[in-house]
Amino acid sequence: MLELKDVYLELGEKTILRKLNMKFEVGKRYTILGNNGTGKSTIANVIMGVEGYKPQSGRIYLDGDDITDLGVSQRAKLGITIAFQENVRFEGIKVYDYLTLGGKNKKSSDDVKKALKVVGLNEDYAKRYVDASLSGGERKRIELASVYMLDPKYVILDEPDSGIDMMSIDTINTFINHLRERNITVITITHREEIAIDCDYSYLICSGIVLKEGTPADISEYYKSMCDVCDHPNDIQLIREHDVV
């Protein structure tokens, strides 16, 4: 289990996360749902151990071990990985080489073909280069294929539909289901309830707190009725008045 316990984070003089508590069990799919600017991507950075995102208080545990002080590379070795909103950023490298850079075991050309197929690309892409000839959507798919190749324990997908052209939500969910078939825990960060609905458990975030948590149907319905029409996101005083914190 991956667990965030009473995580509090300030960046500069601004409070971003407020005593955040979350649990992610092995092999399940979770969504962290919320409007833009509510702290969702910050949670991803905190889980991954990105520099500058170490909480001022609270702890992060993986299978009972405290990993709060570990960096990105150390957490990656423990099986945590992330696909950021940005597309693959390496230039001039062959797609095949990019997909076989990391991972615990040596990968074969068949592994590369399968990873490309999972994200809707044919095997010829392995021979191409990451350069201006690739569209933003193609780069995003290659980034997702690299996540599949790593075979991690926990995958964080930060706004997986960001920067994708001609890639449907159904395709994203199919990719996530491929990860789940390998008993990989998937944490999807999104502001779209269409993506959030297909999971085992949902967290709704506002102003750096868990505003509500539970079944995806309940959380998505609440989000549509309350958050989509909200003109005062991150109003912590209003949240307190409603006895959320």
C-alpha positions in Angstrom: 0.0 0.0 0.0 1.0 3.6 -0.8 -0.1 6.0 1.9 0.0 9.8 2.4 -0.5 10.6 6.0 -1.2 14.2 7.2 0.8 15.7 4.4 1.2 19.4 4.6 3.0 21.4 2.0 3.8 25.1 1.5 5.4 26.5 -1.6 6.8 30.0 -1.0 4.3 31.5 1.4 1.3 29.7 -0.1 -0.3 26.6 1.5 -0.9 24.0 -1.2 -1.7 20.8 0.6 -3.4 20.8 4.0 -3.0 17.6 6.2 -3.8 15.4 3.2 -4.6 11.7 3.8 -4.8 9.1 1.0 -4.4 5.4 0.6 -3.7 3.4 -2.6 -3.9 -0.4 -2.5 -2.1 -2.7 -4.8 -3.7 -3.5 -8.2 -6.5 -1.0 -8.0 -7.3 2.1 -10.0 -7.8 5.5 -8.3 -8.6 8.9 -9.5 -7.8 12.3 -8.0 -10.4 14.6 -9.4 -10.6 18.3 -9.1 -10.6 21.7 -10.9 -7.4 23.2 -12.2 -5.3 24.8 -9.5 -6.7 22.7 -6.6 -3.4 20.9 -5.8 -3.8 17.7 -7.9 -0.5 17.8 -9.8 1.2 18.8 -6.6 0.1 15.6 -5.0 1.7 13.7 -8.0 5.0 15.6 -7.4 4.9 14.8 -3.7 4.3 11.1 -4.3 7.1 10.9 -6.8 9.5 12.8 -4.6 10.2 15.7 -7.1 12.7 18.1 -5.8 11.1 21.1 -4.0 8.0 19.1 -3.1 9.0 17.6 0.2 6.2 18.2 2.7 6.9 20.4 5.8 5.0 17.8 7.9 3.3 14.5 7.4 4.8 11.3 6.0 4.6 9.1 2.9 4.7 5.3 3.3 5.2 2.5 0.8 4.3 -1.0 2.2 4.8 0.4 5.7 8.2 1.9 5.0 8.7 5.6 5.3 9.9 7.0 1.9 9.3 10.7 2.7 13.0 11.6 2.5 13.7 9.5 -0.7 14.3 11.2 -4.1 12.8 10.5 -7.5 15.4 7.9 -8.5 15.1 6.0 -5.2 11.3 5.9 -5.4 11.5 4.8 -9.1 13.6 1.8 -8.0 10.9 0.9 -5.5 8.4 0.8 -8.3 6.8 4.2 -8.5 6.7 6.1 -11.8 4.8 9.0 -13.3 3.7 10.2 -16.7 3.7 14.0 -16.4 1.4 16.3 -18.4 4.2 17.2 -20.7 5.0 14.9 -23.7 8.2 13.0 -24.1 11.0 15.6 -23.9 14.0 13.8 -25.3 15.0 15.0 -28.8 17.0 13.1 -31.5 16.7 9.7 -29.8 15.1 6.7 -31.6 11.8 5.7 -30.2 13.0 2.2 -29.7 16.0 3.4 -27.6 13.7 5.7 -25.6 11.4 2.8 -24.7 14.2 0.5 -23.6 16.2 3.1 -21.5 14.9 2.1 -18.1 13.2 -0.8 -16.4 14.2 -3.6 -14.2 14.8 -6.1 -16.9 16.2 -6.0 -20.5 13.5 -5.5 -23.0 13.1 -7.1 -26.4 11.8 -5.8 -29.7 8.6 -7.8 -29.0 8.2 -5.9 -25.7 8.5 -2.6 -27.6 5.9 -3.8 -30.3 3.5 -4.7 -27.5 3.9 -1.4 -25.7 3.3 0.6 -28.9 0.3 -1.5 -29.7 -1.2 -0.8 -26.2 -1.1 2.9 -26.9 -2.4 2.6 -30.5 0.8 2.9 -32.5 2.1 0.4 -35.0 5.6 -1.2 -34.7 7.1 1.1 -37.4 7.2 3.9 -34.8 10.1 2.0 -33.1 12.3 3.1 -36.0 11.3 6.7 -35.9 13.0 9.5 -34.0 11.7 11.8 -31.4 11.7 15.0 -33.4 9.5 17.6 -35.1 7.9 14.9 -37.3 6.0 13.6 -34.3 2.7 15.2 -33.3 1.9 16.1 -29.7 -0.4 13.1 -29.6 2.2 10.7 -30.9 4.7 12.0 -28.3 2.1 11.5 -25.5 1.4 7.9 -26.7 5.2 7.2 -26.7 5.4 8.6 -23.1 2.6 6.2 -22.0 4.3 3.3 -23.8 7.5 4.0 -21.8 5.5 3.8 -18.6 4.1 0.4 -19.8 7.7 -0.8 -20.5 8.9 0.1 -17.0 6.5 -2.5 -15.4 6.2 -0.5 -12.1 4.1 -1.2 -9.0 2.5 2.2 -9.0 1.8 4.5 -11.9 0.7 8.1 -11.6 -1.0 9.5 -14.8 -1.1 13.3 -14.5 -3.9 14.5 -16.8 -3.4 11.7 -19.3 -5.6 13.3 -21.9 -3.5 16.4 -22.0 -1.8 17.0 -25.3 -3.4 14.1 -27.0 -4.8 14.5 -30.5 -7.1 11.8 -31.9 -6.8 9.7 -28.8 -10.2 9.0 -27.1 -11.0 8.6 -23.5 -11.8 5.0 -24.4 -8.2 4.5 -25.6 -6.9 6.0 -22.3 -9.1 3.7 -20.3 -8.0 0.7 -22.4 -4.3 1.6 -21.7 -5.1 1.8 -18.0 -6.8 -1.5 -18.0 -3.7 -3.1 -19.6 -1.8 -1.8 -16.6 -4.3 -3.2 -14.2 -4.1 -6.6 -15.8 -0.5 -6.6 -14.7 -1.6 -5.8 -11.1 -0.2 -2.3 -11.3 -1.9 0.4 -9.1 -3.0 3.3 -11.3 -3.5 6.8 -9.9 -5.1 9.0 -12.5 -5.1 12.8 -11.9 -7.8 14.6 -13.9 -10.4 17.3 -14.0 -12.7 15.3 -16.3 -15.3 13.1 -14.7 -15.5 10.9 -17.8 -12.1 9.6 -16.9 -12.7 9.5 -13.2 -15.8 7.3 -13.5 -13.9 4.2 -14.6 -12.0 3.4 -11.4 -12.3 1.6 -8.0 -12.1 4.7 -5.8 -12.1 8.4 -6.2 -10.7 11.4 -4.2 -12.1 14.9 -4.9 -9.6 17.7 -4.2 -10.2 21.3 -3.5 -7.8 23.8 -1.8 -5.3 21.0 -1.2 -7.7 18.9 0.9 -9.8 15.8 0.3 -13.2 17.5 -0.1 -14.9 14.1 -0.6 -14.0 10.5 -1.3 -15.8 7.3 -2.2 -17.2 5.5 -5.2 -16.5 7.0 -8.6 -20.2 7.4 -9.4 -20.9 9.4 -6.2 -17.8 11.5 -6.6 -18.4 12.2 -10.3 -22.0 13.2 -9.6 -21.0 15.5 -6.8 -18.2 17.0 -9.0 -20.7 17.7 -11.9 -23.3 19.2 -9.6 -21.1 21.2 -7.3 -17.5 21.7 -8.7 -18.3 22.2 -12.4 -20.5 25.1 -11.6 -18.4 26.5 -8.7 -17.2 30.1 -9.2 -15.1 30.1 -6.0 -12.6 27.1 -6.2 -10.0 26.9 -3.4 -12.1 29.0 -1.0 -10.8 27.4 2.2 -13.1 29.6 4.4 -16.2 28.4 2.6 -15.0 24.8 2.9 -14.6 25.2 6.6 -18.0 26.7 6.9 -19.4 23.5 5.4 -17.5 21.4 8.1 -15.2 19.7 5.5 -12.1 20.7 7.5 
